[in-house]
Amino acid sequence: MTSTRAGPNPDHMDTVTLAQRPDLSDAVYRIPYPPDSPRFMQGNLASLLVRGRRVAQRWPHLVVALLDGDRPVARGIMVGYRADRDARPALPDGGWDQVAVWAAEDAMDGVEPDTACALEIAVHPDHQGRGLSGAVLAAMRSAAAGSRVLLVPLRPPDKAAEPEVPLDVYAARTRADGLPADRWLRTHVRAGGRVEGIARCSSTVQAPLERWREWTGLPFDRDGAVVVPGALAPVFVSTSHDVAVYVEANVWVSHPVPVG
Ligand SMILES: CC(C)(COP(=O)(O)OP(=O)(O)OC[C@H]1O[C@@H](n2cnc3c(N)ncnc32)[C@H](O)[C@@H]1OP(=O)(O)O)[C@@H](O)C(=O)NCCC(=O)NCCS
């Protein structure tokens, strides 16, 4: 780890779940995303099923926080679902969105989950670059103990610099030491994660062009692939149909978890 920023050593910070500390729920969800995070992801419909408070109520044992004193400075959010229900594929193309739907379905139907899946890891912007993400991952694996596995439909934010490159090409790039070139993928692999494949349609956003203009400030006045800041892939525009569609691929990563 190449951390140079000041702050408590991540190895010595407390980690809790919201099952242990429900009083921290608001503070955990207040940890902000960086200000340059893409606004258009608000248009992802599946995410409505797994909004913060809903996950905190249904799966509090799967929401972890890293504490600086008593203040949450990083969170890891997971949901649970049943892997072998209705011939579900092990690593669905639908990635993040698919898991959000499965988790919600199982919760509504009272089906006991056996698989944990990470939906989000966020480190407070003031604490990024200090190696906290590895500590969050370790806490998530512990919290997922007893599940078959912890899956991650991993969104590598740095890929936004190369939206035209297919994700499988990007994810296959390695450094001289054999670890992934992408830092977020590398963090997961170094923590014991295994790259399993690509979820081609992991997060989708479809909306009329006016919404896209509000989200991005871009004109959306021509057909075809448009590059949007923060997007990992181009957005496809049809001016005659007055609609644009974003299909984000993610990388499937699996992490072993302790036996429950
Ligand atoms: C992605 C994120 C969780 C990483 O957490 P972090 O605690 O800042 O990262 P770490 O300090 O543990 O560093 C992880 C790796 O990234 C590198 N890194 C950290 N900040 C960096 C930066 N600004 N630019 C380039 N590399 C950076 C570190 O050097 C390390 O790589 P290494 O293997 O070479 O040591 C954090 O940036 C974040 O919360 N981003 C917003 C939410 C998000 O995008 N989450 C991921 C998708 S859910």
The ligand as an SDF file (V2000), in Angstrom:
LIG
                    3D

 48 50  0  0  0  0  0  0  0  0999 V2000
  -12.4950    3.4890   -4.7510 C   0  0  0  0  0  0  0  0  0  0  0  0
  -12.2690    3.8200   -3.2790 C   0  0  0  0  0  0  0  0  0  0  0  0
  -13.2140    2.9670   -2.4280 C   0  0  0  0  0  0  0  0  0  0  0  0
  -10.8080    3.4870   -2.9290 C   0  0  0  0  0  0  0  0  0  0  0  0
  -10.6480    3.6790   -1.5330 O   0  0  0  0  0  0  0  0  0  0  0  0
   -9.3060    4.3030   -0.9030 P   0  0  0  0  0  0  0  0  0  0  0  0
   -9.3220    3.9880    0.5590 O   0  0  0  0  0  0  0  0  0  0  0  0
   -9.1840    5.7320   -1.2810 O   0  0  0  0  0  0  0  0  0  0  0  0
   -8.1640    3.5030   -1.6380 O   0  0  0  0  0  0  0  0  0  0  0  0
   -6.8070    2.9780   -1.0040 P   0  0  0  0  0  0  0  0  0  0  0  0
   -6.1310    4.0740   -0.2640 O   0  0  0  0  0  0  0  0  0  0  0  0
   -7.1040    1.7200   -0.2430 O   0  0  0  0  0  0  0  0  0  0  0  0
   -5.9690    2.6610   -2.2940 O   0  0  0  0  0  0  0  0  0  0  0  0
   -6.2970    1.5980   -3.1890 C   0  0  0  0  0  0  0  0  0  0  0  0
   -5.3620    1.6880   -4.3700 C   0  0  0  0  0  0  0  0  0  0  0  0
   -5.6820    2.8610   -5.1240 O   0  0  0  0  0  0  0  0  0  0  0  0
   -4.5540    3.7470   -5.1850 C   0  0  0  0  0  0  0  0  0  0  0  0
   -5.0760    5.1020   -5.0950 N   0  0  0  0  0  0  0  0  0  0  0  0
   -5.7400    5.6550   -4.0630 C   0  0  0  0  0  0  0  0  0  0  0  0
   -6.1170    6.9090   -4.3780 N   0  0  0  0  0  0  0  0  0  0  0  0
   -5.6830    7.1440   -5.6520 C   0  0  0  0  0  0  0  0  0  0  0  0
   -5.7840    8.2400   -6.5580 C   0  0  0  0  0  0  0  0  0  0  0  0
   -6.3830    9.3830   -6.2170 N   0  0  0  0  0  0  0  0  0  0  0  0
   -5.2700    8.1030   -7.7870 N   0  0  0  0  0  0  0  0  0  0  0  0
   -4.6540    6.9590   -8.1530 C   0  0  0  0  0  0  0  0  0  0  0  0
   -4.5300    5.8760   -7.3360 N   0  0  0  0  0  0  0  0  0  0  0  0
   -5.0280    5.9880   -6.1000 C   0  0  0  0  0  0  0  0  0  0  0  0
   -3.7020    3.3650   -4.0070 C   0  0  0  0  0  0  0  0  0  0  0  0
   -2.3420    3.6950   -4.2040 O   0  0  0  0  0  0  0  0  0  0  0  0
   -3.9020    1.8750   -3.9880 C   0  0  0  0  0  0  0  0  0  0  0  0
   -3.1850    1.2760   -5.0410 O   0  0  0  0  0  0  0  0  0  0  0  0
   -1.8070    0.4570   -4.8100 P   0  0  0  0  0  0  0  0  0  0  0  0
   -2.2290   -0.9450   -5.0700 O   0  0  0  0  0  0  0  0  0  0  0  0
   -0.9030    0.9480   -5.8480 O   0  0  0  0  0  0  0  0  0  0  0  0
   -1.3550    0.7240   -3.4170 O   0  0  0  0  0  0  0  0  0  0  0  0
  -12.4890    5.3080   -2.9790 C   0  0  0  0  0  0  0  0  0  0  0  0
  -11.7440    6.0730   -3.8800 O   0  0  0  0  0  0  0  0  0  0  0  0
  -13.9560    5.7370   -3.0700 C   0  0  0  0  0  0  0  0  0  0  0  0
  -14.6920    5.6860   -2.0890 O   0  0  0  0  0  0  0  0  0  0  0  0
  -14.3890    6.1930   -4.2540 N   0  0  0  0  0  0  0  0  0  0  0  0
  -15.7950    6.6110   -4.4540 C   0  0  0  0  0  0  0  0  0  0  0  0
  -16.7380    5.4480   -4.4360 C   0  0  0  0  0  0  0  0  0  0  0  0
  -16.3630    4.3990   -5.4630 C   0  0  0  0  0  0  0  0  0  0  0  0
  -16.0940    4.7100   -6.6080 O   0  0  0  0  0  0  0  0  0  0  0  0
  -16.3440    3.1350   -5.0200 N   0  0  0  0  0  0  0  0  0  0  0  0
  -15.9960    2.0260   -5.9000 C   0  0  0  0  0  0  0  0  0  0  0  0
  -17.1580    1.5130   -6.6440 C   0  0  0  0  0  0  0  0  0  0  0  0
  -18.4650    0.9710   -5.5790 S   0  0  0  0  0  0  0  0  0  0  0  0
  1  2  1  0
  2  3  1  0
  2  4  1  0
  2 36  1  0
  4  5  1  0
  5  6  1  0
  6  7  2  0
  6  8  1  0
  6  9  1  0
  9 10  1  0
 10 11  2  0
 10 12  1  0
 10 13  1  0
 13 14  1  0
 14 15  1  0
 15 16  1  0
 15 30  1  0
 16 17  1  0
 17 18  1  0
 17 28  1  0
 18 19  1  0
 18 27  1  0
 19 20  2  0
 20 21  1  0
 21 22  1  0
 21 27  2  0
 22 23  1  0
 22 24  2  0
 24 25  1  0
 25 26  2  0
 26 27  1  0
 28 29  1  0
 28 30  1  0
 30 31  1  0
 31 32  1  0
 32 33  2  0
 32 34  1  0
 32 35  1  0
 36 37  1  0
 36 38  1  0
 38 39  2  0
 38 40  1  0
 40 41  1  0
 41 42  1  0
 42 43  1  0
 43 44  2  0
 43 45  1  0
 45 46  1  0
 46 47  1  0
 47 48  1  0
M  END
$$$$
